[in-house]
Amino acid sequence: MIRWNLKERTSVGGAMALRTLPWVTNLRQKYVFSMIIKPRIKGFVCITAHPTGCLANLKDQAEIASRSKIESERKPKRVLVIGASTGYGLASRVSAAFSAGADTMGVYFERPPKGEKTASAGFYNSAAFCKLATEAGLSAVDVNGDAFSTECKEEVVKKAKETGGPFDLVVYSLASPRRTDPVDGQTYRACLKPIGVIYKNKTLDTDRKEVKEVTIDPANEQEVADTQKVMGGEDWEAWTDLLLAEGLMAPGCLNLAYSYIGPEVTWPIYRNGTIGRAKEHLENSAAAITEKMKLAGCGNAYVSVNKAVVTQASSAIPVVPLYVSMLFKIMSELGTHEGCIEQTCRLFSDRLYGDSDEVAVDEKNRIRLDDWEMEPEVQRRIVELWPQVCTENLLDLTSFAKYQEDFLSLFGFGHSSVDYDAEVDPGNPF
């Protein structure tokens, strides 16, 4: 629900118009438009976002990160996060700022408020982060643009040189369904399909709270290649090449990308499917990127395999919402459940900038931050629960309510400190 209200303007800027009509343009000079914002969900996306809720979420994340201070002399001072507005990218930026005290630059592609539409949650998240970082005396520079494009990359280089120079940590955390290659100009689209076989399994209709069967046909060769083009390591390597050429990676710089493996129950649609093939390419790219960085006198590139959490991207994957609902219940009972911010705080304090100068990796040179998720006891209980779960016992055998809570939280809804019946100016909320 959106309800507009006209108020006498008390400050310059930030007015929101009902329509792009002349009389409304005149009203902008005198009035601020405020409205009550409620969630409007379509499938696995919420098309509204609440700025006050986003700010409250960011304050919570900053508080968690502040309790995980990094004392190491190796901690980063300047950090670039590519894909910085939601999920693990946003949490990485928060950890860098409030755990390590780093200045940050965030790259994202988010929708500002316009007309009757609120901004995207990522837009409000980024604005909230900049507000909190600035209040803490930290530099926070934003670039809102298509990270795949040449123009966005050039803007980052320009701003980096204007605001302090080389980075000593780069985080690549893009999650996009499509990519326009700046070299050939072609737009590639990722798909979520199995490879070589028809996939059948139970899944969760989150709108209807129903456990049902899903059948997905296998991808063809072009779909596999296109998904790799979007979600593989090609763009990560392109960013690295540019930053090295421009002298924007400091000696000892760490270059990090994120991936996911998950349990066997999700492998046919995820790890062994089109997305998994792209993630393998991303992981394999780390070796080539590391060689380039070493030749330039920089540090290393790593892929961190993280825990399953609720994100806009994961909500679209069949099976995953059901698996995550089970996982949350089991890990909460064991006291090992983590959200994005807890994961990135542990990544920074225990793995990247802990007591050891060496970063602990597995046999494929990956940081395994999914270690608690993949504990044998956790996965044993998943295997036991999977055939038992149905619509009738969904709320008893899983933490689907927690899944729904986390989903709404992505868009700034459901925070206990926020009055969601209060009016807010979506164009100048803070």
N, C-alpha and C positions, 0 to 999 in steps of 0.2 A: 504494500500500500504506500502510495506517495501522496502527501497532502501539502500543498504549497501555501505559504503565508507571506504577506508583504510586511516588512518592517522598515522603519526609518533607517536610512544608512547612517552608521556611526564611524565608518572607516572607509578609506579609499581602496578600491579593488575588490575582487572576489565576488561580484554580484552574479547571480545565476538567473537566466531568463527562462520564462515559460515557453515562449515562441520567438522565432527570429522575425518579429514584426516591428514596424517603426515605433508604435506606442510603447512596446516593451523596451526598446533601445533607449527611449527617453527616460523610462522608469529606472533603468540601471543607474542613472546619475544620482538618484535620490534614495532608492530602496535596495535592501538586501532581500533575496528570496530564500526563505527557509522551508524545510519540509520534514515530515516524519518519514523515516525510511524503514521499510520492512523487507525481509528476504523474499525474493521471487525466484523460485528454483525451476529450471528447465533441464530435466535429465540429470546429468552430472555437473551442471554449472549453475551457479547463482548469478543472475544478471544484475543484481544490485549489490552495493557494498556500503557498509556503514563506517564513515571516517572516525567517529569517536571510538567505536569498537576496535578499529584497526590500531588506533593510538594506544588504547588500553592493552591490547595484545603486545605491542612493541615494548611498552613499559614493563610488562611481565618478563619478556625475553631479556631485556636489558638488565633487569634485576637478577635473573638467573645467571647471566653471563658475568655480572659484577661479583657474584659469589665464587667465581671460578677464575680468580686472577692468575695471570701467567707471570712468573718472576724471572724466567730464563732470559739471559742476555740475547738469546737468538730470536726472541719474539719479534713479530713483524711490526714495522713502523709505518709502512705505506702498503695498502692492500687494494688490489683491483678485483672486483667480483663481477663476472659477466653472467647475467641472469640473476640479478640481485633483489628482485622484488617480492618473491614468494618462496616458500619451501626451504630447501637446504641452502639455496643461494642467499636468501634473506637472513637465515640463521647464521650463516658464515660471516656475513657483514656485521651482524650484531656481536658475534663472538670476537671478531677482530677488533672492533671498537671498544667493547665494554669489558672483555677479558684481557686483551693485550694493549689497550689504549692506542690503537692504530688509527691513523687517518685513512679514510676509505674513498674509493671511487666506485659507484655502482652503475652498471649498464643494464637497462631493461627496456622493454617495449610495452608500454601500458597506456591505457585510454584515459585522458583527462575528463573531467565533468563537462557535459555539454547539453544544453536544453533541459529536457526533463530527465535526462539520464545522469546517474551518479558516475563518478570515475570508477575505474576498475579497482579491485582491492589492492592490487600491486601498486597502483599509483598512490593510494592513500598510505600503504605500508611504507613506501619510499619517502613520502613527505613526513610521516611520523618519525621515521628513523633520522632524517636530517634534523628535525626539530630537537630530538633527544641528544643526538651527537653534538650539535652546536651548543646546546645548553651545558654539555659536559666539557666544552672547550676543545672539541675534536673537529677536524676538517671533514666535511662530507660533500663530495662533488657528484652530481648525477649527470648521466647521459641517457636521455630517453629516445631510443631509436632501434632500428632493426640491427641486431648484433651481427647478422650474417652479411650486412652490406658494407661496401667499401667506405661509404660516407660516414657511417657510425664509427668504424675503426679509425678513420682519420680524425674524427672529432675527439675520440679518446686520446689519441696521440697528442693533439693540440692542447687539450685541457691538462693532460698529465705533465707536459713540459711547462705549462703555466703555473702549476700548483705544487711543484716539488720534485718532479723528475721520477727516477726509477722506482719500481715496485719490488718489494722483497717477498710478497706472496701474491700469486694470481690464482683465482678460483674460477673455473669454468663450469657453470651450472645451468646451461640452457635446456629448456624443455619446450620445444616448439613442434607443432604438427606439420610445418612446411618450411621450406627454405628456397629462396631464390639465389642461385649461384651467381656471384658477381662476375665470374669469368665467362660463362656461356649464356647468362641471362635467363636460363630455364628455371622454372619453379618445380621443385620436387616435393612430393607429399608422402609423409610416413603413413604406414598402416599397421594395424595390430592383427596379425594373422599367424597361424601355425605354418610350418614349412614341411611339405611332403606328405602330410596326412590331414584328414578331417579331424577337427577337434570337437570332442563332446565331453561335457562335464557339468556339474552343478554350479550355479552362480547366484548372485543376489541382486534382485531388483530392489534398489534402495528406495525408490519412490513408493512402491507398494509393500515393502517389507516382506517380499516373497522369495523363497528359495526355489529356483526352477532350473531346468536344463537349458544349456546353450549349445548350439552347433555352429561352428565357423569353418568355412572352406579354406583350404590352404592357399598361400600366396603364390603368385607366379614369379618368375625370375626378375621381371622388371620391378615388381613391388618390393622384393627383397633388396634390390640395388637402390631403389629410391629411398627406402627407409634408412639404409646405411648412409646415404648421401645427406640426409637430414640429421640423423642422430648419432652418426659415427664420429670418428676423430678428425675428419678433414678440416672442419672449421676451427677446432681447438688448435690444430697445428698451424693453420693460417694466422690465427691470433699470435701464436708464439713466434712465428717467423717475423711478423710485423714488429712486435715488441722488442725482439732481439735486434732487428735492423735499425730501430730508432733508439737503441740504447736505454730501453725502459725496463730492463730486468737487471736488478742489482746483483752483485756477487752473492752467491748463496741463496738466491731466490728459489722458492718452492713453487711449483706449478701443479695445480690440483684439479682433477675432474671427478665427477661422481658417477657411480654405477650401482647396479643392483643384481643380485643373483636369485635369491629366494629359495623356497623349498621345492622338492620334487613335484608336489601337487600342482604347482603353477608353471613348471618348466615347459610343458607342451605349448602353452599360449604365450609364455614370456621368454624364458632363457633360451629355449630351443626354437622360438619363433622369430618373426622379423625384428622385433625390438631387441631381443637377445643377441641376434646376429650383429646388429648395429652396435650394441654395447661391447661385444667382443672386439669389434674394430676400434672402438674408443679405447679399450684397455690395451690393445696391441700398439696403438699409436703412442702410448706413453714411452716406449723404448726409443722410438725414433726422435721424439721430442727431447728426451733426456740427452741423447747424443748431441743434438744441436745446441742445447743449453751448455753442456760441458765444453764444447768447442769454443763457445763464447765466454767461458769463464764464469758461468752461472751455476745454479744448483741442479736440482733433479725434478722430474715430472712423476707424479703418482696418480693412480686411480684409487679412490676410497670407495669400497663397497659398503653401502649404508643399509640401515634397517628399514623395513617397510613402515611407512607412515601414511597418513591421509594427506594427499595432495590433489590438485585439480587433475593432474595427469594420471595418477594411479586410480582415481575414481572411475575413469573411463575404461579400465581394463577388466574384462570379464574374469571372474573368479577372485580377483584381488580384494574387492570390498568384503567378501565373505571370509577370505583368509585373514585379512587384517582384523576383522571383528573377533575372530577366534584368537588371534595372536595377542591382541590387547588384553583379553581376559586372562589368558595364561600367564603372560609376562607381568601383568599387574599383580596377580596372585603370588608370583615368585619374587616380586619387588624389583624387577629388572626392566620395566617398561620405560621407554624414552621417546620423547618427541624430537622434532628437528633441532631445537636449541640445545637440549641435553646432549644430543649426538655430536653436534659441532663443538660444544664446550669440551667434551671428552676427547674429540679428535685433536683439538688445539692443545689441551693441557697434558694429555697422556701420550699422544702419538707424534705430533709434529714438533712440539716445543716442550717436551717432558724432560726428565732427568738425563736420558740417554741422548747422545748426539746422533745415534742411528735411528732411522724410522723403521719400526717393525713391519715386515711385509710377509705375504705368503709366498708359495713357490712360483707364482706368476707375477711377483713384485707388486701385489695389490695390498693396500691397507684394509684389513678386515674389521670394519666397525660394526658389522652385522654379527659379531661373534656371540652376543647374548641371544639374538634371535635364533641362531643356528645351533644353540646348545642342544645336545641329544634329548634331554628331558622335554624341552619345549616342542621339538619336532615330533617326538613320540606321542605327545598328547594331541598334537594337530592330526596325526594319522589316525588316532583313535576316535577323535571327534568328527572328522570329515564325513564318514558315511552316516553318522547319527543325526546331523543337523538337518532340520526341515523347517518349513514356515511356522509350524505350530510351536516348536521349541527354540526358535531363533533367539529370543530375548533371554532365555534361560541358559543356553549353552555358549552364548557369545556375548561380547560387549558391543553389540550393535548400537546401543544408545550412546556409548562413548564415541563410536565412529561418527554418528550423526552430529554429535556435539563438536567434534573436531572439524567436520566438514563445514558447518555453519561458521565456526571460528575463522576459517580461511577468509571469509568475507566480512569479518568484523562483527558477527552476530553472536549472541549468547553469553557475552561477558557479564559477570555478576555485578560489576561496578557501573554499568552503563544503563541509563534510562532510555529505553528504546521507544518510549512514547513522547520523548522530548523532541522539539524541532531542532534541526541543524542546518546550517548553510553549507551545502555540499561543495560550493566553489571556494570557500574560505573557512574550512571547518576548525582550524587550529588557532 
